[in-house]
Amino acid sequence: MASGPLPTPEPLPGKGPLPSWTDARLVRECLKGNEQAWAAVIQKYKRLIYSIPLKYGLAPEDAADVFQAVCLELFSELANLRKVEALQSWLISVTIHKCLRWKKQARSQGVVELDAQQQEHPDAASLAPSAMLEQLEREQSVRQAISRLPARCAEMIRLLFYEHPPLPYVEIARRLGLATGSIGFIRGRCLKRLQKALEEQGLR
């Protein structure tokens, strides 16, 4: 197994692809050797890639290995991508394939102990790939919509819905430097902005 994930290159200040660039444009720039485009692709999809092995029950360190393997395949095979607008679906397919192969190899080597749920439904996610693909693409669309929100709204959404266990309003207010009583109002405003961003992406 690899020792850890590939480092994500940081964009140069004031340079690099804009967040509004499409996948097609990012791919074209990557193939031209634009390092900022490579950084933007990894930044855009790193959470999506990491989320898949976690859904398959891999440990965080193994998810990091899968992430590195997917990045390596992205770097080596991007030129062979037939439809540049299909980058997201391609990354999902590559990641799922590597997760299933990792689990098969680990089981054959006897290094994986299945829990009761996995024993009853081995590789359950692979039983309905179209449903899983739809779920992953929707989750990615939500992440992208959140990334387009103002910084405070994006951070509030993250603190409200992506922290486990859920944070109380007092703690959210402390982290954001807000009055506790204002959280409900700002939360509603941020959710409306998120809904609008999702609608602009064709999601409701």
Buried (B, 14 or more C-beta within 10 A) or exposed (E): EEEEBBEEBEBEEEEBBEEEBEBEBBBBBBEEEBBBBBBBBBBBBBEBBBBBBBBBBBEEEBBBBBBBBBBEBBBEEBEEBEEBEBBBEBBBEBBBEBBBEBBEEBEEEEEBEEEEEBEEEEBBBBEEEEEBBEEBBEBBBBBBBBEBBEEEBBBBBBBBEEEEEEBEBEEBBEEBEBEEEEBEEBBEEBBEBBEEBBEEEEEE
